[in-house]
Amino acid sequence: MIGLGHYLVVAGGLFAIGLFGALAKRNAIAILMGIELMLNAVNLNFIAFNRFLAPAQVVGHVFAVCVIVVAAAEVAVGLAIVLGIYRRHLSTDVEHFDWLKW
Amino acid sequence: MSGFTLQGILANVYETGAFWLLSLVALGAALAVVGLKNIVHSAFSLVLSFVAMAGLFMLLEADFLAMVQLLVYAGAISILLVFAIMLTRRPEGKMQESNPFGRYALPAGLVAFFLFLAIAALVLRVSWVSGPGVPAASTVGPLAEAFLTTYVVPLEVAAILLLVALVGAIMLAGGGKR
């Protein structure tokens, strides 16, 4: 029987993989992919909690929809920033993005 | 769920099998997103991971969110990512090494690994009790009712956020200059 704990462990694994991708990658687009994986893991958490702790309600689904909206806005603005930086410096490597260093 | 009838046991077996299959696909594809050297392959693995997640949402009886996941994540967001990949050039034009690890790959891996261990240890220590009630046959109606009554302010804020993000993305991508 699959319980809440199984889903939470899977979501935790997805979150950890996404965090690793966001921290370890050099390509800015790959970092955005890692952030998307993390947001997706959070959605899985919300829906699993909703399904097992309050099945008659849809509060977790409401939160998940809000997370999806924020994720869509984030990826659109993030990719626009990446494209803007690329246009000026011809690179998407975050280790070249160091103009704020002193 | 439905006692010890043959149907109940079979449904249980199906649910368990589907859960493990979808979880393995989602986690394996996520690992491929991080591990693959070619960023186009990473993007395609990301789509696979999102589709498997939609299957998990289905198992959790969140039908509307499974469809939203397919449309927004597997459809729109991955298309945006692929377009961004197409519009940027690789360093020295080498596609095979377009998605390298950075300087901090080892500490990042350690942080992620120990975070997963901590989450798993905490989750498995608690004995979760299921709440009362049964999930609705379709979540579209209850979700619409919740969004248009109790959560109408978050809905409007989300709409404004999407509008602002859209305008901001157009401005940042250079659409306002010409």
Interface residues (C-beta under 8 A of the other chain):
Chain A: M1 I2 G3 L4 G5 H6 Y7 L8 V9 V10 G12 G13 L14 F15 A16 I17 G18 L19 F20 G21 L23 A24 K25 R26 N27 I29 A30 L32 M33 G34 E36 L37 N40 N43 L44 I47 A48 N50 R51 F52 L53 A54 P55 A56 Q57 V58 V59 H61 V62 A64 V65 C66 I68 V69 V70 A71 A72 A73 E74 V75 A76 V77 L79 A80 I81 V82 L83 G84 Y86 R87 L90 S91 T92 D93 V94 E95
Chain B: N12 E15 T16 F19 S23 A26 L27 A30 L31 V33 V34 I39 S42 A43 L46 S49 F50 M53 L56 F57 L59 L60 E61 A62 F64 L65 V68 Q69 V72 Y73 A76 I77 L80 L81 F83 A84 I85 L87 T88 R89 P91 S98 N99 P100 F101 G102 R103 Y104 A105 P107 A108 G109 V111 A112 F113 L115 F116 I119 A120 V123 L124 V126 W128 S130 G131 P132 G133 V134 P135 A136 T139 P142 L143 A146 F147 Y151 P154 A158 L161 L162 V164 A165 L166 G168 A169 I170 M171 L172 A173 G174
